[in-house]
Amino acid sequence: MINAYSLINQAHLAYEKLLQFIPNPPTAPRIVSRHWCILFIPTLIWERNKLIHRTRLNETIGNSGSETYATLESASCLYETAVLHEDVNIQLAFKAPHQRRKTHIGRFIRNLPVTTVFRHRRNFLPKEAFTRVQNIPTLTPEYLILEYLALEDAERAFVGADSLMRMLCQPDRRKRSVADQACAKIKHRLRAIITRGDYPYANKRILKRLDFVTPWSESVAESRFKAQLFLQGFPQPEQQKFVMVDGQVFFVDAAWLKYGIFAEVDGQIKYAKADAKLVLEAQARREASLLKIFRKIVRFTWEDISEGVKFNVLKSFFPPGIVKPY
């Protein structure tokens, strides 16, 4: 295991020393912190990989199961850092005195080869925005939610924010009010952070998206679907809505009870299993039961979320003027 900590004025020396051990890193080193200058350099697998490689972060944080669902620690440590199956990241952290931080970090970034630096905005967040994980300063989960909601890519923003909100609230579909109350408290704290000016970036974008964030997205597909609903101006649906029909209990992916409409969202692997025929038969029975309560149903696949056809069909079921593009 290689660890190197130094002040900014020793950054180049430590950087060159690490590169001697890693002549051909599989991915470029990246500077990924605001408050601290943290440089992630890929190297060979080591013990910490057991914790972090399971998250398989690439461009989004998934939430569809134990292999893709991000832990709070890894989500904070690995923000904006690709995690390869057989690789792990070494942290090289530098911190200059407060009054000299901006000058030294700026000089350090400018002097590195352009191809090795992933440039980030540097918001100087308060100390409360950081915790320490394995002695590395990392963003707290709540500030990480703000980081995601500030992203321009809405799908990525909702996948990341929903994942973290789900982990913080630990939702149980049969005890919905408990998770909803926890979510409301977190949103209240996030709005307070923005009101105090402790998060100075993309505040309007964050506040517009925040109401749509819930702990009820059970897959990446559902978060992507919700992002498109937000962008296209649909009313916010009730996710994992409890419905009982003829003594049978169903949890509907997205429901608009006022309009008698519901939508189902299928991930990438649902129909790839050996029992795909049985899945389709069960799905048909489920829809037949639910249509006793709802007037209309639209089913979205992973590919449908990237296209506009099904969303146009869904829009046609709403009264005029209800769907207002973002």
Steps between C-alpha positions, in 0.01 A plus 500: 500500500630842404396812684656840451400815685673830454442872497434668168858622465615134497235385256717457194760291683239266645321477166817400314586245768161335465527491123818293535285224645228548238668547160182431304192579709184358339313828548627854536549645852229745596471787745161452657465721805404860566612560858799268481704421194455124473665322210377149420759285326410147385731221607491125566227341709544509880294448813281806470376376164280253690299796625481716192508288188151365574347839424624485139462874462554631151281790396213443740448350841260210461241388750365176358667253734787421732751495214414846368357680799752752627598511865522840659875468542577388147255747349684782672852372436441401140299792373601559136744209507465191283527171690636212296444137590866425572626847583480729796588861567774639720431835664766768492372786715649846536378787710648846520430754777164669452636836387725337239274217385365656181839612369677173569225272373463709188875485434507125566221435251648728235842335516376144457493359146167585342419138414524388863273762658123489518407860576224574748347818630633575849225608735640561846242315704474525881660244730157350565494379138779250568552189705800269515491151351816294549667828591402656166285817507183422305169671437217405733204322339277808521754722326557225246126512420543870428800419280289265294201732472733774378611293199375607158416140404156450656499120473834472673388752763186305593670159496766623743267701723234226516763240588631702792153601620396135494800402709441779752128422541511117482143486363253222577205500258263379772604781737501778247439789740825433690718534190298797372555684829873426492519623141314821589746572782799449269349730238440762770869485597608522136286808444646654817853440367413686181321781686808557720718516190709199605463345156563779247448319171195439276251580777205559266560172321526312830183647648298420188613138508491441874126435529529219244765317705357212704621178663255295290695444177591132514722492192711719276228469236241650736725796578568557129127482433431754772765735359320498165166564670658802668653635177180455301283667762289209626343524846699314763376140530455293813771237484451146632134581561318242713194363316269213599284332234281197575703426812832520313763757598694687232765770516482716187822659371335836421138601553289809440183401686323827423514423129467122521841443339792282598834409346729202543876520446706196406878480530746346258496142631132430565439319170848355462444219749422140408145537635418805286176338376377454856593861576288623209204287607519630858532853366183461291305374803629789710397759243155344457444530876625858523283614208201439727615811691698699243375612159834499320837330523830567326794260535852633448807294419857625547510601132161676515634739763754629246233557234196724487230271361374351827515837675278646226253218561509566875451872441190433289326345802521822704253788458629794289727740686606256771832403341719809467854447361779605736 
